[in-house]
Amino acid sequence: MDARIDQRRYETRARILKALAHPSRLKLIDKLSEREEVCVCDLTETIGCDMSTVSRHLAQLRAAGIVESEKRGQMVFYRLRVKCLQSLFGCIESVARSHVEEHLVVLS
């Protein structure tokens, strides 16, 4: 495989993971995975932040290609572009459980 293509692949992965690397953005993704689309005004209640903060988080997720938005009048609705993120989160939680179990064995 061409080294430049490999490098771009890793950079793309890192950009997406960086966009995911915030608890509020992970919570937004969980909320978006529950419904087809959600108004940004409803997401502010979920996150417990003001609209500008939530909008900044959503902008980072949109820039990474994780969510997409549609403006209807004064309201903006967001939806996940792909549905596979819950599988990724399940994998991450498996790693965390494995790590904890490893430490428990050492402490036993």
C-alpha positions in Angstrom: 0.0 0.0 0.0 1.2 3.5 -0.8 2.7 5.1 2.3 0.9 8.4 1.6 -2.5 6.6 1.4 -1.7 4.9 4.7 -0.7 8.2 6.3 -4.0 9.8 5.2 -6.0 6.9 6.5 -4.3 7.2 10.0 -4.8 11.0 9.9 -8.5 10.6 9.1 -8.9 8.1 11.9 -7.2 10.4 14.3 -9.4 13.4 13.2 -12.5 11.4 13.8 -11.4 10.0 17.2 -10.3 13.5 18.2 -13.9 14.8 17.4 -15.2 12.0 19.6 -12.8 12.7 22.5 -15.1 14.7 24.7 -17.8 13.5 27.2 -20.4 16.0 25.9 -19.9 15.0 22.3 -20.2 11.3 23.3 -23.4 12.1 25.1 -24.7 14.0 22.0 -24.0 10.9 19.9 -25.9 8.7 22.3 -28.9 11.0 22.2 -28.8 11.2 18.4 -28.6 7.4 18.1 -31.9 7.2 20.0 -33.9 9.1 17.4 -33.8 9.8 13.6 -33.1 13.5 14.2 -33.0 15.9 17.1 -33.4 19.7 17.2 -30.4 21.5 18.7 -32.7 23.1 21.2 -33.5 19.6 22.6 -29.8 18.7 22.7 -29.0 21.7 25.0 -31.2 20.2 27.7 -29.5 16.8 27.3 -26.0 18.2 27.7 -26.9 20.8 30.2 -25.0 23.5 28.3 -26.0 26.7 26.5 -26.9 26.6 22.8 -23.6 28.1 21.7 -21.6 25.4 23.5 -23.7 22.6 22.1 -23.5 24.1 18.7 -19.7 24.2 18.9 -19.6 20.5 19.9 -22.0 19.7 17.0 -19.8 21.7 14.6 -16.8 19.5 15.5 -18.8 16.4 15.0 -20.1 17.7 11.6 -16.6 18.7 10.5 -15.4 15.1 11.2 -18.3 13.7 9.2 -20.1 12.1 12.2 -23.3 14.2 12.1 -25.2 16.1 9.5 -27.6 19.0 10.0 -30.6 20.5 8.3 -32.0 24.0 8.9 -35.7 24.4 8.9 -36.7 28.0 9.5 -35.1 29.0 12.7 -34.5 25.5 13.9 -31.5 23.2 13.1 -32.0 19.4 13.3 -29.1 17.0 13.6 -28.8 13.3 12.8 -26.0 10.7 12.8 -24.5 10.1 9.3 -23.7 6.5 10.3 -25.2 4.2 12.8 -22.1 2.1 13.7 -20.8 4.3 16.5 -22.6 2.3 19.2 -20.5 -0.7 18.1 -17.4 1.4 18.5 -18.5 2.4 22.0 -19.2 -1.2 22.9 -15.6 -2.1 21.8 -14.2 0.8 23.9 -16.2 -0.4 26.9 -14.8 -3.9 26.4 -11.3 -2.6 26.5 -12.1 -0.6 29.7 -13.6 -3.7 31.4 -10.6 -5.8 30.3 -8.3 -3.2 31.8 -10.2 -3.1 35.1 -10.3 -6.9 35.3 -6.5 -7.1 34.7 -6.0 -4.7 37.6 -8.4 -6.7 39.8 -6.4 -9.9 39.2 -3.2 -8.1 40.3 -4.9 -6.9 43.5 -6.4 -10.3 44.4 
